Amino acid sequence: MIDEKISAGGDGAVEQIRRAQENSMLSTKDRGETCRDQIRAFLASNFYIADADALDSHTSLLDQGIVDSAGVLEVIGFIEETFGITVEDSELLPENLDSIQGIAQYILRKQN
């Protein structure tokens, strides 16, 4: 049955299964750290942050001018593609998308 689902779902299904297996092997703390690292790397490469490691996980991305309203759309695309979740309109809230920590917590909640 799993093979049928994989065949029917194509590469996307295989990727989702791989992510689920990797995530299930990590503790919540490790998953949070990994998630924050991926977000930080995305921000560094897409929003030209010179020293992303120095960026505090709780810093407001909007208030600091790191991400603007168009950038939020890029962040949403990254979340959906990288973590295999759908960001619903009702979830477009500052507490979910305004800091590395907020984004990571949102992703972990959606994955559980």
N, C-alpha and C positions, 0 to 999 in steps of 0.2 A: 504494500500500500504506500509506503514512503517513497519507493522508487517511482510509482505512478505519479505521485504529487510532484516529485522532482522533475520528471519528464514533462508533465503538464505545465509546470511553472517556469521551466527554462533555467537560465543562469541565475536569475533573480532569486528563485527559490533555493537554489544551491547556496548562494551567498547568504541568505537569511538563516539557513540551517547552520552554516559554518559559524556565523556570528553568534547564534544562540548557544552553540556548543562551547565556543570560547568564553562567552559571558558566564555560562553556568559553572565554569571551572574557576572563575575568579571570585574572591570575596567581594562584598559590597564596597569595602574601602578601596580595594585594588581597582575595581571597576570604575569607581569615582575618580581615582587618580588617572587612570588610563583615559577616561572620558575628558577630563580637564586638559590633559596633555594634547589630545587630538584637537580640542577646541582651540587651545592656545596656538598650536601649529597652524591651524587653518587661519586664524586671525593674523598671525605673523605674515603668512604668505599672501593673503588676499587684501589685507589692509595696511601693509607695509609698516609693521611695527618693528623697529630696529632691535629692541631688546624685549622680546615677548616674555622671557623668563622673569623679568623684573615686574611684569604686569600682575598686580595683585588679583587673585581670583574673585574678590568682592568689588572691584572697581567697576563703576557704572560705565559701560561701553558707550552709551549715548551721551551722558553728561560730560565725559572726557573727550568727546568728538572722535572717538575711535571708529564708531559705526554710526552712519546716518540712516535715515528711513529706507533708502534704497539698499543699504548694506544689510539691514535686517532681513530683507528678502533673500540676500545671498546666504546669510546665516541659516535661515529656514531651509533653503535648498540643501545646504551642507548637512544639516541635522537629518533631513529626510533621506538623503542619499547614503550617508555614512552609517547611520544607525538604524535604517529601515523602519522608521516610524513616520506617521503622518501628523503634522502640526495642524490642529483644527483651528478655525477662526476664533472660537471661544477661548483658546489657549494663548492667543497673542497678547500676553500680559507682560508688563515690565519684569515682574518677579521670575518669569520663565526665560526671558531673553535678554536681560540687560547686563548680565555679568557672566563671567566664565563659570562661577559657582552656580548661579541660577540656571544657566543652560544645562550644566551637568546634572543637577538635581532633577530638572524637568525630564531629561532623557532617561535617567534611571527610573523615575516614577512611571514613565510611559512603557518602559521595557519590562516592568514587573507586573 
